[in-house]
Amino acid sequence: MIRKEAMKAVLEEIDSSPVISANGFMSRDLFELKEKNSNFYMIGSMGLASSIGLGVALKNPKKRIFVFDGDGNILMNLGSLVTIGYLQPKNLVHIIFDNNSHESTGGQPTSASKIDISKFGNICNYKIFVIKDKNSLKNCLKKIKKINQSIMIVIKISTSKERSTRISIEPGIIKKRFMESMNRSK
Amino acid sequence: MKKTFQTKVFNFLQKNGIENFIGVPDSTLKEFISHGLRKEKIIVTTREEEAIGIASGMCLSKSNSLVFMQNAGFANSLSTITSLVKLYKIPMIFLIGWRGYLKDDAPEHTMIGKIQPKLLKTIELPSKILSENNWEKNCKWALKKIKNESPCALIVKREFHD
């Protein structure tokens, strides 16, 4: 699977749940696959998708909050796993699309090829899933609906030359409509 | 800064709509943070950027936050402030302990302490220095700023040695 295929499979299972997506190609793929008001497209601030997601999750305990993260992104903010593990929000689903590379900056390697990110999740009180194909991804997404705990899904993906379009929405508007969408469905 | 003073700042901001107090501990702000911990209202993070990220997520959920840090941590946070807080216009109050304000503070604080006011100006983050006499007025100023979607900073000078 490439990231876009994996993300498509995820989006088919999570309905209209809010998504915080990491900067770079992650947000661009989401924008192209399923544009909606409750997507918070992070443009800058690399590494912080998990922290923003934690803030949203803590304030909306009745909603499932999804974070779409990359291996490069989470490796920049491993500390956020510790804080998530300490606070243990039951409604946070942290998906890490792991291609062992910084694809958005030209495919340079991350250290994830030799370091198993899911093990960090394990010691940080997450329920862990490591996924390598589309069928198990679908099964996993069905299974997690019944789990009342912070969840980390590490999806092993391959790199790709496919490029999604840039996000054409102004950041102030991304914020505003996300806030409104959270309010409406409270 | 006296003990009662930082405690009053905490109580005043909490009473006026600040729901979350997130950050990395700093000895200059010790009384503020200890008071918040006693009230079980503090989230301690591993780094300052992380605190800003969490505060941003809470703001997206219409819950106002204060992020506390030392000025060394403020320097860590510059990119997060420019590419998240300022870019998306996410209002929050930064409470920053100013090490290196005294010329004979510990050496690691000298340079950052010296450029602290310039750094704030350069990244266009409006700020006020809190004192015994002006804290209430400046807290009201900060609350008004975030009401108008503008992030801002309150600074506490380090005026003692340990």
Interface residues (C-beta under 8 A of the other chain):
Chain A: I20 F40 M42 I43 G44 S45 G47 L48 S50 S51 I52 G53 L54 G55 V56 A57 L58 K59 N60 N77 G79 S80 V82 T83 L87 P171 G172 I174 K175 F178 M179 M182 N183
Chain B: I43 T45 T46 R47 E49 E50 A51 I52 G53 I54 A55 S56 G57 M58 C59 L60 S61 K62 S63 S79 T80 T82 S83 L84 L87 Y88 K89 I90
